[in-house]
């Protein structure tokens, strides 16, 4: 199985925290779409016949595209890559872009999953984050999606924003769960260099949330989602039974994927490629039949370390049998030995032949993952 990702690198403006590659000049939209369609044909053999189980249109802001343009991208994917019978097809949307009829069009072309970039229900916080929508637009957009019959609906929230309290997060969660959403991605704010928040931090105008508050927020998040019947299947992701994101899970399970578009990454288990993060250069290169990508061959140690880091983030954990079969006994024993003290401290548990983080372990997951990395 494999996944296909299409990156739409356009935004109306930049959010204060975001370091994804996108541009605000929409004049290249048409040329970019043609280039994406061409890249799909140039890369048609990349997945070596493995069927695509998931197609994900992300960004940037995919909802800036007219539905017929989105449909032409999906057609290009279907023409160039074999898909399973019922692929998961996700489109990321921003609430301020949605017109009447938008979701109906997506449904007709086979889109079966919507991911809403809501981030918060508090208008003041939305403005601080540099978002362009408000809570009224979020409510309207969600209503339109459910009215159209979408069941697989995900909401993105951000917590740990400076000034935000645990009660604020509780309120955001309550307002989200007032809708029949089936998936939640909740990310703690990280202040990245090169963003508006990064510059504010350097100038001493932004103080990050203290650790105690962050830990309380993470605990609240887990508890509320559990009460709502959601499965905590990855550090930042929660889903109702049957609605775990197949696309995101494939990244964590090291399933091959292909990324089309500027800055998109591809992975075929042996190497990783990443396209140039420049819309103009991308369009020009694809126009002359070249894929503007850099490539890194992945050695055994790198693939193993990536496996440890990604699988430990999930409820499935590290599969020790997989390690022994796909790597070797030495790495298997290395993990078993090292995990011993985390198990004693209650940060990790061994369930059958897997190593899984406990709720306490999830709070310091980055530290644990760093210590498990090896240069064996
Ligand atoms: S968060 Fe989304 S909408 Fe905001 S700048 Fe980044 S990609 Fe664009």
Boltz pocket constraint, residues with backbone or C-beta under 6 A from the ligand:
constraints:
  - pocket:
      binder: B
      contacts: [[A, 10], [A, 11], [A, 13], [A, 14], [A, 15], [A, 18], [A, 19], [A, 20], [A, 22], [A, 59], [A, 60], [A, 61], [A, 94], [A, 117]]
      max_distance: 6.0
